Structure formats: C-alpha cells, structure tokens
Amino acid sequence: MTSSQVVQEVPMRRIAIFGGTHGNELSGVFLVKRWQEDGTEIQRPGLEVKPFMANPRAVEKCCRYIDCDLNRVFDADHLGMKVTDDTPYEVKRAQEINCMFGPKGGHKEAYDLIFDLHNTTANMGSTLILETTTNDFTIQLCNYIKDSLAPETCSVFLIEHPNLKYATTRSIAKYPVGVEVGPQPQGVLRADILDKMRKIVKHGLDFLHIFNTGKEFPPCTIEVYKITEKVDYPRNKNNEIIAVVHPNLQDQDWQPLSPGDPMFLTFEGKTIPYEGDSVIYPTFVNEAAYYEKNQAFIKTVKQKLSAKGVRACLS
C-alpha cells in the first residue's frame, strides 16, 4: 500500500462519553451514571476515557432541556456570548463544556474524540452520526463498528449540509461521533436499546485501542445516508398540524420512499403522497422531540463514502 493511501494520525489519548445531552434520553444517562461509578468496562490501555453528564439539570428533571437545546448551541456566537443573569442555562453549560473538553476548532488541547449518546423515539435502530465527509479517521471508526455489529445493522447518518447547521455538543472534539439508538420513548429505559448502545461504545473504544497499538486499517468504503432537507407536517393558516405521518411511512426509517408513495394522512382520511422526483430515505420519522422544531422527518439520500487507510504514528 502506498503512503498516499494511508493517513498517519497521532494516537488517541483523551476520549469522552457524553450522556444526558438531552435529559430524557435515558440510555446514555444510565450508562454514564454506571460508568462514573465503575468505569472498568470502558477503560482501555493507553486511553483516558471520561464518562460525562452533559446536561445535569435536564437529567434531574427528566426533560430534554431547561431553556434551550444544548445540542444546538455550540456555535461561535453562543460559545462567545457574554454571560449575564438572563443567559439560558444551556448556553452557560455549553461554554463550561467547551472549556472542559475543547476549545472547539481542532485546538490541540481539545479532547481527541467524543461519543455523544442519544435516544430517539423513531424506529432508527443503531445509528452513527457523522458530521463531515472529509475525515478518514471517523469513517474508518464507523466502518469498524458496523463490521463488528454485523449481522445487526448500523446506519450512518451524515449531517454535513451547507444550509443546515447543528452546532452539536460533540463538535468541540477533534473527532465528533454521535450515537443515536431507538425506538425508545422519552423518559423510558429499554433493555434492548440499552444493549445496542453499549455495544456501539464497546466496539468504538476497541477500535481506538487497536489503532493506538499501530495496526494499519486499509482503505474502506461505507454507505451513508446524507441529509438533504427537513420536512414539516402539513399545517393550516394558524400553523396547526392538519395531517399525521401516514401509517405506511410510520416506523419505516431508512426505507425507500418513492414518488407517489403515501407520506401524510389528513384527519379527514385523505392521503398526501410524496411528490418528489426521486427516491429518498426518511429518518427521524415522527420523532417526538422534533414537533417543536416543525419537523415530521428528515429526507436523506444514499451515498458512498471512502476513506484512506489509517494508522497511528508511533515514532
């Protein structure tokens, strides 16, 4: 293998596992609490792995957030905002987290990688969230986790988009990785969902440890679902929802939706079809937390992502 096909990275040293970015997504909350009590399961030679509760006030109240969504305020404006008595709690918390695990922007003092643990009420199964197409290391990490989980499926959701900005909690790390597992109701624990999340973290940490030993991972290609658009529910002039997700679409995350397929159903029983000109793959279908964001589902398209080989530079 030629040197142009292999990217050399410094070994990974500091890893964080965030739970409770949203306080009512209980798999991450439960796992982080357990690992704070006994971190044996997540420790690997040569790695400093820190489990961390991102939004403790929301966790205490078992709600998504206190004042605003913590997973949307890690942008330059919020991180640089002058704090006053009126500053939302999550903005203050974002600045604290940025100081502890950042600073954001690829700074040498930032944590190497953050696994950010989330649950969804949508039928998404095990999902990894990538923030960029240009990072060979995180693509390799996703490939390893997917292969390790097989024959169980693990989708990869790519949120890179020029007009849709997330400013996620994990984005302060050099390598941010979102973990989204569902379906699970808000404020509820399910053993099967908890187990899926636990396995993802295990395989992710295994990859980091193996990488640090100097093993070379060859070039790879993975299939991802790239975000293209957010779709709202049909609404009337008063901005009230007038149709629900059609039964044929409900629970069909990652499944193809073709032009003419049922998409919404009005209260009068009229079907509203998908009128696009190509096949899409909806996800976060009827996610409970996204009603406030005027979002019924997210359109995605399938895409192949290739990564060069990677190995740790140990010299």
Secondary structure, 3 states (H helix, E strand, C coil): CCHHHEEEECCCCEEEEEECCCCCCHHHHHHHHHHHHCCHHHCCCCCEEEEEECCHHHHHHCCCCCCCCHHHCCCHHHHCCCCCCCCCHHHHHHHHHHHHHCCCCCCCCCCCEEEEEEECCCCCEEEEEECCCCCHHHHHHHHHHHHHHCCCCEEEEECCCCCCCCCCHHHHCCEEEEEEEECCCCCCCCHHHHHHHHHHHHHHHHHHHHHHCCCCECCEEEEEEEEEEEECCCECCCCCECEEECCCCCCCCCCCECCCCEEEEECCCCEEECCCCCCECCECCCCHHHCCCCCCEEEEEEEEEEECEEEECCC
